[in-house]
Structures are given as C-alpha cells and as structure tokens.
Amino acid sequence: MTPMLPFPGPLHQPFAHGDGPATAVLVHGFPGTPAEVRPLAAALVAVGWRVRAPLLPGFGPDWGTLRERRWTEWRDEVARALATAAESGAPVLAVGFSMGAALTMAALETGAPADAMVLIAPFTRYGDRRALLLPLLRRVLSDVRPYERADLDDPSLRAELTEKLGAVDLDDPATRDRVRNEVRVPTAALDELRRAGRHAWRVAPRLAARPTMVVQGLRDTTVVPETTVALVHRLRGAPRRLMLGGADHRVLSPGAPGHDELLRALQRFGHEQLGRLG
C-alpha cells in the first residue's frame, strides 16, 4: 500500500511572485507550507508588492525529516529569506502566520531586516496546559495522531485535509481509517513549536519599534485571543490590532469567516507601507 504522505504537489513549494518595488516575505505556520499563504501573496501583489514565501525545513515534502528539526533551523530560514529580500536595498515587509509569526519575531531579534511587520494569529504558547509536558513526552512518545478522533465529515476539516493530502476520497471507509491512523505529527516537533513560541514571547519587548499589524480571530482556539492581546502589549510602537469576530485559526482559508476582511486589511496596510517607505 502506498504511504499516505502529506503535502503532495507544487502548491506546497516555496514561491516568488510579483515585480513590485518592495518585497514581502510570507512565513507559513505549523504544520503548513507556502500553500496556506498564497491568498495573502495574491492580495499583496495586487497592491504592488513583490512576494516571497519560503518552505521551512522539515515541512511539506520534507515531512519525513521533521522529527530531527529544531526551531532554530526554522528561525534561521526566515532570517535568510528576509536578508535575501533586503539585498536590493528596497523595503521589506515581514508577514507571519501562527508559528510563522513567532519565527518572524525570533528572526528579527537576531537582526534580520524588516521595515514593517504583520503577525496573524501569532503563536506564543499552547492553550492546553498539558503542553507543559512536551519536554518529557518527546522522550517517551514518538508521535501523535491529530485526526484520530476528528469529525471527518466537517466541511472545513475536509478542505484542510484535501490541501494537506491531495485528492483523497474521505468518504471511503478505508481512506478514513488511514487518515486517522497514518497521519502523524512528531511529538518532538510539537515541543520545538512550544520552544519557538516561548522564545518569541520573551523577545517581543526587545524588538525595534516598526509599523506592525496584529490580526486575531476571536473564535480561535489554537491561538487564543487573550494571549495575542497580551503579546500586543509587549510589542513596542503601538501595533495596530484587527480582531475578527467570527474567525478561527483557519482564517487563511478562502471562504472561512474573516478571510476577506483579513485580505482587505492586509492590502490597506501594505498600500500604506509602500507609500511610507517608497
């Protein structure tokens, strides 16, 4: 039987689009790929930005290596992408989603360049206190099965699985069983995510003040709104806040609550920064 490998196809590869005078670097979340930030890329290109979206080590087609990766590798890849974007001397906008937002903050703390920043559902800590056990669990539990008890008839979840797994028949009982049992996430990677978020929380007050927009869905149970509000108060420079009333953590998905409002706000912010920096 062919293994059920996640993230098939070119949509999950790194990409660069547009020919604008300045570059936006878009950083995906966990366990995502550049595919999830493509709507953000299209919105920014439409208002004049060039965009680049890196694929972080261990994600996408390299999923099989994820358990050996460390969060500092992800941070360093973001820092390289920002440095490459700045080589021409043109302005740089850093945009991070969830884990990507934490890694963006961590990369900026190392001195990576960015003239402005957008943090979407910025991950800094798990909402479940059991995550505190991850340093121990990674030693005794190899991986977890995130869809073991999931409702595979939920339309939004089915759309997410189609993006991650390709054209699979989720109505087929054998396929459903394989999704529940074969799709696994390394416990070590979950702990590295915890470490990345904790580091971003610590360094947030040390980041240089720059124009910043922070976006948060009020129905998000992955990155809870209270944590994001607390993070905003730790950032310098009075960041702009966009709180999306009906949105959850799937806000990047077309058709999801808050998605269109997010794109409009991103375009307004991007247009303002081009005018300010150009």
C-alpha positions, 0 to 999 in steps of 0.5 A: 500500500502506498504511504499516505504522505502529506503535502503532495504537489507544487502548491506546497513549494516555496514561491516568488511572485510579483515585480513590485518595488518592495518585497514581502516575505510570507512565513507559513505556520505549523504544520503548513507550507507556502500553500496556506499563504498564497491568498495573502501573496495574491492580495499583496501583489495586487497592491504592488508588492513583490512576494516571497514565501519560503518552505521551512525545513522539515515541512511539506515534502520534507515531512519525513525529516521533521522529527530531527528539526529544531526551531532554530533551523526554522528561525534561521530560514526566515532570517535568510529569506528576509536578508535575501529580500533586503539585498536590493536595498528596497523595503521589506515587509515581514508577514507571519502566520501562527508559528510563522509569526513567532519565527518572524519575531525570533528572526528579527531579534537576531537582526534580520531586516524588516521595515514593517511587520504583520503577525496573524494569529501569532503563536506564543504558547499552547492553550492546553496546559498539558503542553507543559509536558512536551519536554518529557513526552518527546522522550517517551512518545514518538508521535501523535495522531491529530485526526484520530478522533476528528469529525471527518465529515466537517466541511472545513476539516475536509478542505484542510485535509484535501490541501494537506493530502491531495485528492483523497476520497474521505468518504471511503471507509478505508481512506478514513481509517488511514487518515486517522491512523497514518497521519502523524505529527512528531511529538518532538516537533510539537515541543520545538513549536512550544520552544519557538513560541516561548522564545518569541514571547520573551523577545517581543519587548526587545524588538525595534519599534516598526509599523506592525499589524496584529490580526486575531480571530476571536473564535480561535482556539489554537491561538487564543485571543487573550494571549495575542492581546497580551503579546500586543502589549509587549510589542513596542510602537503601538501595533495596530490590532484587527480582531475578527469576530467570527474567525478561527485559526483557519482564517487563511482559508478562502471562504472561512469567516474573516478571510476577506476582511483579513485580505482587505486589511492586509492590502490597506496596510501594505498600500500604506507601507509602500507609500511610507517607505517608497 
